[in-house]
Amino acid sequence: MVKGLTTVAFDADDTLWHNERFFQMTQAHFADLLSEFTDRADLMSRLLAAEKRNLGHYGFGVKGFTLSMIETAIEVTNGNVAASVIAEIMEAGREMLRHPVDLLPHAQEAVEAAGRTHRLLLITKGDLLDQERKLAQSGLGDHFDAVEIVSDKKPQVYRDIFERHGDGPDRGVMVGNSMKSDVLPMIDAGGWGVFVPHGHEWDLEKALPPQDNPRYRALPDLAGLTQLIDQIENR
């Protein structure tokens, strides 16, 4: 097998910029709206179940999340949710789609440094229009050689992308905050997975790290990515 990385890919949400915290803020508002019908723990459990149930229909992102909130509101009120509450939920979703992009520490430096030495990709899930908006507002778009907004992240998806834009997954690395979506499937595809945890994590993205896998790495933040890539190159 040929050694040496040629392609570095980044996840977007909660890897390069904040995202999950806006979902959690909206969930808190959602809980206030439905507080007379159920407690927060029960509401969040039902909302998570609705999100999981609806992923195959709506995909990832704010729009599917908003529809799941509406469905959950109908469920917990036995169909008696007020139109004004539905209107507030819809406005909360629109507000999420308007939120400014706030880069995470070291994100810009890490992207710029990786782009000077490697082919650079952005691979992210979510709503197409929203992800394009955030990338444009981030100021990072010009650094990437290719951008892939996908419906899900599976090993074959990574194989296809790294074959199309790189030299195959075995010469690529995926950097992201989701063990389930960014790290494990990339390693299964034959590449390197770098886990950079974020303070907020969606329950449906949680997974255990791989045990004793030589292609798994973890960093506390993006500040150490350049050094880590050098270590992989010179292993």
Secondary structure, 3 states (H helix, E strand, C coil): CCCCCCEEEECCECCCECCHHHHHHHHHHHHHHCCCCCCHHHHHHHHHHHHHHHHHHHCCCHHHHHHHHHHHHHHHCCCCCCHHHHHHHHHHHHHHHHCCCCECCCHHHHHHHHHHHCEEEEEEECCHHHHHHHHHHHCCHHHCCEEEEECCCCHHHHHHHHHHHCCCHHHEEEEECCHHHHHHHHHHCCCEEEECCCCCCCHHHCCCCCCCCCCEEECCCHHHHHHHHHHHHCC
